[in-house]
Structures are given as structure tokens and as C-alpha cells.
Amino acid sequence: MKPHRQQNRRIISYVPRVEPAPPDHASKVEGFRDVWVLRGKYVAFVLMQNRFHRSQAFSEPAAAQRWAEQMRQEGEFE
């Protein structure tokens, strides 16, 4: 059997940035609860414990919304 190519590769997990509010230059995406357009990419801002947690940039709004829903289900960040 062939060995997996990147079997010893470290898994990088994303730690969300914490911000007081979505930036003024971001615009809300219609039809999505937590998705904003920021510099041409889709970013999710999830309000948890009086702070917004920001996702990484996504190329599709649905992906950003899935991230937001997953973060809400987990209820906390590491």
C-alpha cells in the first residue's frame, strides 16, 4: 500500500478573532443571519457573550453561515 502523502502534517485549527462589532465597511448579506462581505470575501460574525467572533474568509456565503451555526452549537471557543 502507498503511504499517505502528508501523514505527519500538523492540523492547523482556526482560532476566531474577537471583536466588539462587525466593521463599518462590512456589508450584511441578504438572506443569511451571520454573514457579511468584507474585502470581497464572506465572513461570519457570531455574537457570543457580548462579543462578536469572526470567522476566516470564505468564498461562499453558505460556507460562512455553516461555520457560524457550528460555532453556536459548540457554544464556546478554545
PyMOL Python script that loads the backbone (N, CA, C, O; Angstrom):
from pymol import cmd

cmd.read_pdbstr("""\
ATOM      1  N   MET A   1       0.828  -1.192   0.000  1.00  0.00           N
ATOM      2  CA  MET A   1       0.000   0.000   0.000  1.00  0.00           C
ATOM      3  C   MET A   1       0.866   1.247   0.000  1.00  0.00           C
ATOM      4  O   MET A   1       1.941   1.276   0.598  1.00  0.00           O
ATOM      5  N   LYS A   2       0.391   2.249  -0.663  1.00  0.00           N
ATOM      6  CA  LYS A   2       1.080   3.537  -0.669  1.00  0.00           C
ATOM      7  C   LYS A   2       0.869   4.255   0.657  1.00  0.00           C
ATOM      8  O   LYS A   2      -0.248   4.257   1.176  1.00  0.00           O
ATOM      9  N   PRO A   3       1.890   4.855   1.210  1.00  0.00           N
ATOM     10  CA  PRO A   3       1.661   5.648   2.425  1.00  0.00           C
ATOM     11  C   PRO A   3       0.938   6.946   2.068  1.00  0.00           C
ATOM     12  O   PRO A   3       1.055   7.445   0.949  1.00  0.00           O
ATOM     13  N   HIS A   4       0.199   7.480   3.020  1.00  0.00           N
ATOM     14  CA  HIS A   4      -0.467   8.758   2.789  1.00  0.00           C
ATOM     15  C   HIS A   4       0.581   9.839   2.627  1.00  0.00           C
ATOM     16  O   HIS A   4       1.601   9.837   3.317  1.00  0.00           O
ATOM     17  N   ARG A   5       0.331  10.749   1.726  1.00  0.00           N
ATOM     18  CA  ARG A   5       1.325  11.765   1.411  1.00  0.00           C
ATOM     19  C   ARG A   5       1.702  12.665   2.578  1.00  0.00           C
ATOM     20  O   ARG A   5       2.886  12.848   2.863  1.00  0.00           O
ATOM     21  N   GLN A   6       0.720  13.221   3.244  1.00  0.00           N
ATOM     22  CA  GLN A   6       1.010  14.201   4.281  1.00  0.00           C
ATOM     23  C   GLN A   6       0.622  13.666   5.652  1.00  0.00           C
ATOM     24  O   GLN A   6      -0.042  14.349   6.432  1.00  0.00           O
ATOM     25  N   GLN A   7       1.038  12.449   5.936  1.00  0.00           N
ATOM     26  CA  GLN A   7       0.547  11.826   7.150  1.00  0.00           C
ATOM     27  C   GLN A   7       1.078  12.482   8.424  1.00  0.00           C
ATOM     28  O   GLN A   7       0.426  12.383   9.463  1.00  0.00           O
ATOM     29  N   ASN A   8       2.210  13.131   8.388  1.00  0.00           N
ATOM     30  CA  ASN A   8       2.741  13.784   9.585  1.00  0.00           C
ATOM     31  C   ASN A   8       2.475  15.280   9.611  1.00  0.00           C
ATOM     32  O   ASN A   8       3.041  16.007  10.427  1.00  0.00           O
ATOM     33  N   ARG A   9       1.627  15.727   8.730  1.00  0.00           N
ATOM     34  CA  ARG A   9       1.325  17.153   8.651  1.00  0.00           C
ATOM     35  C   ARG A   9       0.494  17.588   9.851  1.00  0.00           C
ATOM     36  O   ARG A   9      -0.473  16.925  10.225  1.00  0.00           O
ATOM     37  N   ARG A  10       0.883  18.706  10.446  1.00  0.00           N
ATOM     38  CA  ARG A  10       0.157  19.251  11.588  1.00  0.00           C
ATOM     39  C   ARG A  10      -1.202  19.777  11.170  1.00  0.00           C
ATOM     40  O   ARG A  10      -1.336  20.362  10.095  1.00  0.00           O
ATOM     41  N   ILE A  11      -2.199  19.578  11.994  1.00  0.00           N
ATOM     42  CA  ILE A  11      -3.523  20.114  11.717  1.00  0.00           C
ATOM     43  C   ILE A  11      -3.592  21.501  12.336  1.00  0.00           C
ATOM     44  O   ILE A  11      -3.369  21.674  13.535  1.00  0.00           O
ATOM     45  N   ILE A  12      -3.901  22.478  11.508  1.00  0.00           N
ATOM     46  CA  ILE A  12      -3.989  23.849  11.984  1.00  0.00           C
ATOM     47  C   ILE A  12      -5.456  24.163  12.231  1.00  0.00           C
ATOM     48  O   ILE A  12      -6.282  24.057  11.326  1.00  0.00           O
ATOM     49  N   SER A  13      -5.771  24.545  13.445  1.00  0.00           N
ATOM     50  CA  SER A  13      -7.156  24.912  13.728  1.00  0.00           C
ATOM     51  C   SER A  13      -7.249  26.432  13.820  1.00  0.00           C
ATOM     52  O   SER A  13      -6.344  27.104  14.313  1.00  0.00           O
ATOM     53  N   TYR A  14      -8.349  26.940  13.339  1.00  0.00           N
ATOM     54  CA  TYR A  14      -8.559  28.377  13.303  1.00  0.00           C
ATOM     55  C   TYR A  14      -9.109  28.849  14.636  1.00  0.00           C
ATOM     56  O   TYR A  14     -10.087  28.295  15.137  1.00  0.00           O
ATOM     57  N   VAL A  15      -8.493  29.862  15.212  1.00  0.00           N
ATOM     58  CA  VAL A  15      -8.989  30.471  16.438  1.00  0.00           C
ATOM     59  C   VAL A  15      -9.660  31.782  16.037  1.00  0.00           C
ATOM     60  O   VAL A  15      -9.000  32.678  15.509  1.00  0.00           O
ATOM     61  N   PRO A  16     -10.964  31.902  16.281  1.00  0.00           N
ATOM     62  CA  PRO A  16     -11.688  33.097  15.843  1.00  0.00           C
ATOM     63  C   PRO A  16     -11.193  34.364  16.515  1.00  0.00           C
ATOM     64  O   PRO A  16     -10.840  34.357  17.694  1.00  0.00           O
ATOM     65  N   ARG A  17     -11.170  35.444  15.762  1.00  0.00           N
ATOM     66  CA  ARG A  17     -10.850  36.753  16.320  1.00  0.00           C
ATOM     67  C   ARG A  17     -12.058  37.249  17.095  1.00  0.00           C
ATOM     68  O   ARG A  17     -13.200  36.975  16.725  1.00  0.00           O
ATOM     69  N   VAL A  18     -11.802  37.974  18.162  1.00  0.00           N
ATOM     70  CA  VAL A  18     -12.884  38.552  18.953  1.00  0.00           C
ATOM     71  C   VAL A  18     -12.902  40.049  18.693  1.00  0.00           C
ATOM     72  O   VAL A  18     -11.879  40.721  18.825  1.00  0.00           O
ATOM     73  N   GLU A  19     -14.069  40.569  18.324  1.00  0.00           N
ATOM     74  CA  GLU A  19     -14.205  41.986  18.005  1.00  0.00           C
ATOM     75  C   GLU A  19     -15.436  42.541  18.705  1.00  0.00           C
ATOM     76  O   GLU A  19     -16.369  41.794  18.999  1.00  0.00           O
ATOM     77  N   PRO A  20     -15.449  43.839  18.976  1.00  0.00           N
ATOM     78  CA  PRO A  20     -16.624  44.430  19.632  1.00  0.00           C
ATOM     79  C   PRO A  20     -17.852  44.497  18.722  1.00  0.00           C
ATOM     80  O   PRO A  20     -18.983  44.453  19.206  1.00  0.00           O
ATOM     81  N   ALA A  21     -17.635  44.602  17.411  1.00  0.00           N
ATOM     82  CA  ALA A  21     -18.732  44.671  16.444  1.00  0.00           C
ATOM     83  C   ALA A  21     -18.172  44.428  15.048  1.00  0.00           C
ATOM     84  O   ALA A  21     -16.974  44.599  14.825  1.00  0.00           O
ATOM     85  N   PRO A  22     -19.030  44.028  14.102  1.00  0.00           N
ATOM     86  CA  PRO A  22     -18.558  43.939  12.719  1.00  0.00           C
ATOM     87  C   PRO A  22     -18.082  45.313  12.248  1.00  0.00           C
ATOM     88  O   PRO A  22     -18.667  46.322  12.643  1.00  0.00           O
ATOM     89  N   PRO A  23     -17.049  45.384  11.423  1.00  0.00           N
ATOM     90  CA  PRO A  23     -16.536  46.680  10.971  1.00  0.00           C
ATOM     91  C   PRO A  23     -17.563  47.470  10.161  1.00  0.00           C
ATOM     92  O   PRO A  23     -18.448  46.893   9.529  1.00  0.00           O
ATOM     93  N   ASP A  24     -17.434  48.779  10.188  1.00  0.00           N
ATOM     94  CA  ASP A  24     -18.368  49.652   9.471  1.00  0.00           C
ATOM     95  C   ASP A  24     -18.333  49.429   7.964  1.00  0.00           C
ATOM     96  O   ASP A  24     -19.357  49.576   7.297  1.00  0.00           O
ATOM     97  N   HIS A  25     -17.168  49.075   7.416  1.00  0.00           N
ATOM     98  CA  HIS A  25     -17.054  48.913   5.963  1.00  0.00           C
ATOM     99  C   HIS A  25     -17.535  47.544   5.485  1.00  0.00           C
ATOM    100  O   HIS A  25     -17.530  47.286   4.281  1.00  0.00           O
ATOM    101  N   ALA A  26     -17.952  46.657   6.398  1.00  0.00           N
ATOM    102  CA  ALA A  26     -18.517  45.368   6.001  1.00  0.00           C
ATOM    103  C   ALA A  26     -20.007  45.547   5.714  1.00  0.00           C
ATOM    104  O   ALA A  26     -20.688  46.329   6.377  1.00  0.00           O
ATOM    105  N   SER A  27     -20.501  44.817   4.724  1.00  0.00           N
ATOM    106  CA  SER A  27     -21.930  44.923   4.409  1.00  0.00           C
ATOM    107  C   SER A  27     -22.615  43.575   4.627  1.00  0.00           C
ATOM    108  O   SER A  27     -22.070  42.531   4.271  1.00  0.00           O
ATOM    109  N   LYS A  28     -23.787  43.603   5.201  1.00  0.00           N
ATOM    110  CA  LYS A  28     -24.556  42.401   5.530  1.00  0.00           C
ATOM    111  C   LYS A  28     -25.063  41.736   4.252  1.00  0.00           C
ATOM    112  O   LYS A  28     -25.467  42.414   3.308  1.00  0.00           O
ATOM    113  N   VAL A  29     -25.038  40.405   4.232  1.00  0.00           N
ATOM    114  CA  VAL A  29     -25.515  39.642   3.080  1.00  0.00           C
ATOM    115  C   VAL A  29     -26.975  39.280   3.313  1.00  0.00           C
ATOM    116  O   VAL A  29     -27.323  38.674   4.326  1.00  0.00           O
ATOM    117  N   GLU A  30     -27.823  39.659   2.361  1.00  0.00           N
ATOM    118  CA  GLU A  30     -29.262  39.363   2.445  1.00  0.00           C
ATOM    119  C   GLU A  30     -29.493  37.851   2.475  1.00  0.00           C
ATOM    120  O   GLU A  30     -28.853  37.104   1.734  1.00  0.00           O
ATOM    121  N   GLY A  31     -30.402  37.411   3.327  1.00  0.00           N
ATOM    122  CA  GLY A  31     -30.767  36.006   3.368  1.00  0.00           C
ATOM    123  C   GLY A  31     -29.908  35.149   4.283  1.00  0.00           C
ATOM    124  O   GLY A  31     -30.176  33.957   4.437  1.00  0.00           O
ATOM    125  N   PHE A  32     -28.883  35.728   4.893  1.00  0.00           N
ATOM    126  CA  PHE A  32     -28.030  34.987   5.805  1.00  0.00           C
ATOM    127  C   PHE A  32     -27.989  35.721   7.146  1.00  0.00           C
ATOM    128  O   PHE A  32     -27.882  36.947   7.187  1.00  0.00           O
ATOM    129  N   ARG A  33     -28.073  34.977   8.221  1.00  0.00           N
ATOM    130  CA  ARG A  33     -28.163  35.572   9.549  1.00  0.00           C
ATOM    131  C   ARG A  33     -26.856  36.210  10.007  1.00  0.00           C
ATOM    132  O   ARG A  33     -26.875  37.300  10.577  1.00  0.00           O
ATOM    133  N   ASP A  34     -25.724  35.554   9.771  1.00  0.00           N
ATOM    134  CA  ASP A  34     -24.452  35.979  10.355  1.00  0.00           C
ATOM    135  C   ASP A  34     -23.380  36.354   9.340  1.00  0.00           C
ATOM    136  O   ASP A  34     -22.226  36.544   9.722  1.00  0.00           O
ATOM    137  N   VAL A  35     -23.722  36.465   8.070  1.00  0.00           N
ATOM    138  CA  VAL A  35     -22.707  36.619   7.023  1.00  0.00           C
ATOM    139  C   VAL A  35     -22.603  38.066   6.557  1.00  0.00           C
ATOM    140  O   VAL A  35     -23.607  38.741   6.329  1.00  0.00           O
ATOM    141  N   TRP A  36     -21.364  38.519   6.421  1.00  0.00           N
ATOM    142  CA  TRP A  36     -21.051  39.870   5.963  1.00  0.00           C
ATOM    143  C   TRP A  36     -20.021  39.773   4.846  1.00  0.00           C
ATOM    144  O   TRP A  36     -19.240  38.822   4.804  1.00  0.00           O
ATOM    145  N   VAL A  37     -20.013  40.751   3.941  1.00  0.00           N
ATOM    146  CA  VAL A  37     -18.992  40.827   2.890  1.00  0.00           C
ATOM    147  C   VAL A  37     -17.913  41.762   3.380  1.00  0.00           C
ATOM    148  O   VAL A  37     -18.178  42.905   3.754  1.00  0.00           O
ATOM    149  N   LEU A  38     -16.702  41.265   3.374  1.00  0.00           N
ATOM    150  CA  LEU A  38     -15.556  42.037   3.854  1.00  0.00           C
ATOM    151  C   LEU A  38     -14.405  41.829   2.881  1.00  0.00           C
ATOM    152  O   LEU A  38     -13.878  40.723   2.763  1.00  0.00           O
ATOM    153  N   ARG A  39     -14.018  42.891   2.185  1.00  0.00           N
ATOM    154  CA  ARG A  39     -12.940  42.836   1.183  1.00  0.00           C
ATOM    155  C   ARG A  39     -13.178  41.762   0.126  1.00  0.00           C
ATOM    156  O   ARG A  39     -12.251  41.052  -0.264  1.00  0.00           O
ATOM    157  N   GLY A  40     -14.413  41.647  -0.333  1.00  0.00           N
ATOM    158  CA  GLY A  40     -14.730  40.715  -1.415  1.00  0.00           C
ATOM    159  C   GLY A  40     -14.895  39.273  -0.989  1.00  0.00           C
ATOM    160  O   GLY A  40     -15.143  38.416  -1.838  1.00  0.00           O
ATOM    161  N   LYS A  41     -14.769  38.971   0.288  1.00  0.00           N
ATOM    162  CA  LYS A  41     -14.943  37.607   0.794  1.00  0.00           C
ATOM    163  C   LYS A  41     -16.082  37.590   1.797  1.00  0.00           C
ATOM    164  O   LYS A  41     -16.487  38.633   2.310  1.00  0.00           O
ATOM    165  N   TYR A  42     -16.589  36.413   2.069  1.00  0.00           N
ATOM    166  CA  TYR A  42     -17.687  36.262   3.021  1.00  0.00           C
ATOM    167  C   TYR A  42     -17.130  35.876   4.385  1.00  0.00           C
ATOM    168  O   TYR A  42     -16.348  34.934   4.507  1.00  0.00           O
ATOM    169  N   VAL A  43     -17.546  36.622   5.410  1.00  0.00           N
ATOM    170  CA  VAL A  43     -17.058  36.413   6.765  1.00  0.00           C
ATOM    171  C   VAL A  43     -18.265  36.319   7.690  1.00  0.00           C
ATOM    172  O   VAL A  43     -19.226  37.075   7.542  1.00  0.00           O
ATOM    173  N   ALA A  44     -18.215  35.396   8.638  1.00  0.00           N
ATOM    174  CA  ALA A  44     -19.299  35.266   9.612  1.00  0.00           C
ATOM    175  C   ALA A  44     -18.900  35.957  10.909  1.00  0.00           C
ATOM    176  O   ALA A  44     -17.766  35.834  11.370  1.00  0.00           O
ATOM    177  N   PHE A  45     -19.845  36.683  11.485  1.00  0.00           N
ATOM    178  CA  PHE A  45     -19.672  37.290  12.804  1.00  0.00           C
ATOM    179  C   PHE A  45     -20.749  36.706  13.706  1.00  0.00           C
ATOM    180  O   PHE A  45     -21.941  36.884  13.454  1.00  0.00           O
ATOM    181  N   VAL A  46     -20.328  36.007  14.759  1.00  0.00           N
ATOM    182  CA  VAL A  46     -21.263  35.353  15.670  1.00  0.00           C
ATOM    183  C   VAL A  46     -21.205  36.060  17.017  1.00  0.00           C
ATOM    184  O   VAL A  46     -20.135  36.179  17.614  1.00  0.00           O
ATOM    185  N   LEU A  47     -22.349  36.526  17.494  1.00  0.00           N
ATOM    186  CA  LEU A  47     -22.416  37.210  18.779  1.00  0.00           C
ATOM    187  C   LEU A  47     -22.516  36.172  19.888  1.00  0.00           C
ATOM    188  O   LEU A  47     -23.492  35.426  19.973  1.00  0.00           O
ATOM    189  N   MET A  48     -21.493  36.134  20.736  1.00  0.00           N
ATOM    190  CA  MET A  48     -21.479  35.234  21.884  1.00  0.00           C
ATOM    191  C   MET A  48     -20.872  35.969  23.066  1.00  0.00           C
ATOM    192  O   MET A  48     -19.760  36.491  22.980  1.00  0.00           O
ATOM    193  N   GLN A  49     -21.595  36.007  24.154  1.00  0.00           N
ATOM    194  CA  GLN A  49     -21.135  36.634  25.393  1.00  0.00           C
ATOM    195  C   GLN A  49     -20.698  38.076  25.178  1.00  0.00           C
ATOM    196  O   GLN A  49     -19.598  38.465  25.573  1.00  0.00           O
ATOM    197  N   ASN A  50     -21.565  38.867  24.549  1.00  0.00           N
ATOM    198  CA  ASN A  50     -21.344  40.305  24.329  1.00  0.00           C
ATOM    199  C   ASN A  50     -20.171  40.630  23.413  1.00  0.00           C
ATOM    200  O   ASN A  50     -19.708  41.770  23.397  1.00  0.00           O
ATOM    201  N   ARG A  51     -19.683  39.665  22.657  1.00  0.00           N
ATOM    202  CA  ARG A  51     -18.595  39.903  21.708  1.00  0.00           C
ATOM    203  C   ARG A  51     -18.901  39.169  20.414  1.00  0.00           C
ATOM    204  O   ARG A  51     -19.578  38.141  20.407  1.00  0.00           O
ATOM    205  N   PHE A  52     -18.389  39.715  19.323  1.00  0.00           N
ATOM    206  CA  PHE A  52     -18.534  39.057  18.029  1.00  0.00           C
ATOM    207  C   PHE A  52     -17.288  38.224  17.760  1.00  0.00           C
ATOM    208  O   PHE A  52     -16.163  38.697  17.918  1.00  0.00           O
ATOM    209  N   HIS A  53     -17.501  36.993  17.356  1.00  0.00           N
ATOM    210  CA  HIS A  53     -16.396  36.115  16.965  1.00  0.00           C
ATOM    211  C   HIS A  53     -16.406  36.040  15.449  1.00  0.00           C
ATOM    212  O   HIS A  53     -17.426  35.730  14.833  1.00  0.00           O
ATOM    213  N   ARG A  54     -15.250  36.331  14.856  1.00  0.00           N
ATOM    214  CA  ARG A  54     -15.140  36.433  13.400  1.00  0.00           C
ATOM    215  C   ARG A  54     -14.515  35.174  12.808  1.00  0.00           C
ATOM    216  O   ARG A  54     -13.529  34.651  13.326  1.00  0.00           O
ATOM    217  N   SER A  55     -15.099  34.706  11.728  1.00  0.00           N
ATOM    218  CA  SER A  55     -14.576  33.525  11.044  1.00  0.00           C
ATOM    219  C   SER A  55     -13.450  33.916  10.096  1.00  0.00           C
ATOM    220  O   SER A  55     -13.155  35.095   9.904  1.00  0.00           O
ATOM    221  N   GLN A  56     -12.835  32.910   9.516  1.00  0.00           N
ATOM    222  CA  GLN A  56     -11.902  33.156   8.428  1.00  0.00           C
ATOM    223  C   GLN A  56     -12.713  33.531   7.191  1.00  0.00           C
ATOM    224  O   GLN A  56     -13.939  33.418   7.203  1.00  0.00           O
ATOM    225  N   ALA A  57     -12.064  33.968   6.147  1.00  0.00           N
ATOM    226  CA  ALA A  57     -12.758  34.376   4.917  1.00  0.00           C
ATOM    227  C   ALA A  57     -13.161  33.144   4.114  1.00  0.00           C
ATOM    228  O   ALA A  57     -12.386  32.199   3.970  1.00  0.00           O
ATOM    229  N   PHE A  58     -14.380  33.171   3.597  1.00  0.00           N
ATOM    230  CA  PHE A  58     -14.904  32.089   2.761  1.00  0.00           C
ATOM    231  C   PHE A  58     -15.238  32.645   1.389  1.00  0.00           C
ATOM    232  O   PHE A  58     -15.467  33.845   1.242  1.00  0.00           O
ATOM    233  N   SER A  59     -15.269  31.772   0.376  1.00  0.00           N
ATOM    234  CA  SER A  59     -15.609  32.215  -0.968  1.00  0.00           C
ATOM    235  C   SER A  59     -17.110  32.116  -1.231  1.00  0.00           C
ATOM    236  O   SER A  59     -17.596  32.663  -2.221  1.00  0.00           O
ATOM    237  N   GLU A  60     -17.861  31.421  -0.350  1.00  0.00           N
ATOM    238  CA  GLU A  60     -19.303  31.283  -0.499  1.00  0.00           C
ATOM    239  C   GLU A  60     -20.000  31.694   0.795  1.00  0.00           C
ATOM    240  O   GLU A  60     -19.521  31.369   1.881  1.00  0.00           O
ATOM    241  N   PRO A  61     -21.119  32.402   0.695  1.00  0.00           N
ATOM    242  CA  PRO A  61     -21.824  32.812   1.915  1.00  0.00           C
ATOM    243  C   PRO A  61     -22.375  31.627   2.711  1.00  0.00           C
ATOM    244  O   PRO A  61     -22.440  31.691   3.939  1.00  0.00           O
ATOM    245  N   ALA A  62     -22.769  30.554   2.036  1.00  0.00           N
ATOM    246  CA  ALA A  62     -23.310  29.391   2.743  1.00  0.00           C
ATOM    247  C   ALA A  62     -22.251  28.743   3.629  1.00  0.00           C
ATOM    248  O   ALA A  62     -22.571  28.242   4.708  1.00  0.00           O
ATOM    249  N   ALA A  63     -21.006  28.747   3.191  1.00  0.00           N
ATOM    250  CA  ALA A  63     -19.928  28.171   3.995  1.00  0.00           C
ATOM    251  C   ALA A  63     -19.713  28.990   5.266  1.00  0.00           C
ATOM    252  O   ALA A  63     -19.497  28.427   6.339  1.00  0.00           O
ATOM    253  N   ALA A  64     -19.773  30.300   5.151  1.00  0.00           N
ATOM    254  CA  ALA A  64     -19.625  31.161   6.322  1.00  0.00           C
ATOM    255  C   ALA A  64     -20.781  30.941   7.295  1.00  0.00           C
ATOM    256  O   ALA A  64     -20.576  30.921   8.508  1.00  0.00           O
ATOM    257  N   GLN A  65     -21.989  30.777   6.768  1.00  0.00           N
ATOM    258  CA  GLN A  65     -23.142  30.540   7.635  1.00  0.00           C
ATOM    259  C   GLN A  65     -23.029  29.190   8.336  1.00  0.00           C
ATOM    260  O   GLN A  65     -23.392  29.072   9.506  1.00  0.00           O
ATOM    261  N   ARG A  66     -22.528  28.168   7.635  1.00  0.00           N
ATOM    262  CA  ARG A  66     -22.327  26.855   8.277  1.00  0.00           C
ATOM    263  C   ARG A  66     -21.331  26.965   9.419  1.00  0.00           C
ATOM    264  O   ARG A  66     -21.525  26.358  10.472  1.00  0.00           O
ATOM    265  N   TRP A  67     -20.257  27.742   9.220  1.00  0.00           N
ATOM    266  CA  TRP A  67     -19.267  27.958  10.278  1.00  0.00           C
ATOM    267  C   TRP A  67     -19.948  28.595  11.489  1.00  0.00           C
ATOM    268  O   TRP A  67     -19.727  28.169  12.623  1.00  0.00           O
ATOM    269  N   ALA A  68     -20.770  29.609  11.252  1.00  0.00           N
ATOM    270  CA  ALA A  68     -21.449  30.312  12.343  1.00  0.00           C
ATOM    271  C   ALA A  68     -22.376  29.361  13.106  1.00  0.00           C
ATOM    272  O   ALA A  68     -22.416  29.384  14.336  1.00  0.00           O
ATOM    273  N   GLU A  69     -23.108  28.539  12.385  1.00  0.00           N
ATOM    274  CA  GLU A  69     -24.014  27.592  13.045  1.00  0.00           C
ATOM    275  C   GLU A  69     -23.247  26.566  13.862  1.00  0.00           C
ATOM    276  O   GLU A  69     -23.678  26.185  14.951  1.00  0.00           O
ATOM    277  N   GLN A  70     -22.111  26.119  13.338  1.00  0.00           N
ATOM    278  CA  GLN A  70     -21.294  25.166  14.077  1.00  0.00           C
ATOM    279  C   GLN A  70     -20.742  25.794  15.354  1.00  0.00           C
ATOM    280  O   GLN A  70     -20.707  25.141  16.397  1.00  0.00           O
ATOM    281  N   MET A  71     -20.313  27.043  15.285  1.00  0.00           N
ATOM    282  CA  MET A  71     -19.792  27.715  16.464  1.00  0.00           C
ATOM    283  C   MET A  71     -20.890  27.917  17.507  1.00  0.00           C
ATOM    284  O   MET A  71     -20.634  27.815  18.707  1.00  0.00           O
ATOM    285  N   ARG A  72     -22.084  28.198  17.065  1.00  0.00           N
ATOM    286  CA  ARG A  72     -23.204  28.343  18.002  1.00  0.00           C
ATOM    287  C   ARG A  72     -23.508  27.040  18.692  1.00  0.00           C
ATOM    288  O   ARG A  72     -23.799  27.019  19.888  1.00  0.00           O
ATOM    289  N   GLN A  73     -23.445  25.935  17.942  1.00  0.00           N
ATOM    290  CA  GLN A  73     -23.720  24.616  18.532  1.00  0.00           C
ATOM    291  C   GLN A  73     -22.670  24.236  19.552  1.00  0.00           C
ATOM    292  O   GLN A  73     -22.989  23.672  20.599  1.00  0.00           O
ATOM    293  N   GLU A  74     -21.420  24.542  19.253  1.00  0.00           N
ATOM    294  CA  GLU A  74     -20.349  24.211  20.203  1.00  0.00           C
ATOM    295  C   GLU A  74     -20.440  25.106  21.433  1.00  0.00           C
ATOM    296  O   GLU A  74     -20.113  24.681  22.541  1.00  0.00           O
ATOM    297  N   GLY A  75     -20.887  26.354  21.236  1.00  0.00           N
ATOM    298  CA  GLY A  75     -21.143  27.235  22.356  1.00  0.00           C
ATOM    299  C   GLY A  75     -19.922  27.853  22.997  1.00  0.00           C
ATOM    300  O   GLY A  75     -20.056  28.732  23.849  1.00  0.00           O
ATOM    301  N   GLU A  76     -18.744  27.421  22.616  1.00  0.00           N
ATOM    302  CA  GLU A  76     -17.553  28.024  23.202  1.00  0.00           C
ATOM    303  C   GLU A  76     -16.378  27.838  22.252  1.00  0.00           C
ATOM    304  O   GLU A  76     -16.396  26.987  21.363  1.00  0.00           O
ATOM    305  N   PHE A  77     -15.376  28.645  22.465  1.00  0.00           N
ATOM    306  CA  PHE A  77     -14.175  28.598  21.620  1.00  0.00           C
ATOM    307  C   PHE A  77     -12.999  28.208  22.481  1.00  0.00           C
ATOM    308  O   PHE A  77     -12.958  28.515  23.672  1.00  0.00           O
ATOM    309  N   GLU A  78     -12.046  27.533  21.878  1.00  0.00           N
ATOM    310  CA  GLU A  78     -10.842  27.134  22.611  1.00  0.00           C
ATOM    311  C   GLU A  78      -9.831  28.248  22.593  1.00  0.00           C
ATOM    312  O   GLU A  78      -8.746  28.107  23.157  1.00  0.00           O
TER     313      GLU A  78
END
""", "prot")
cmd.dss("prot")
cmd.show_as("cartoon", "prot")
cmd.util.cbc("prot")
cmd.orient("prot")
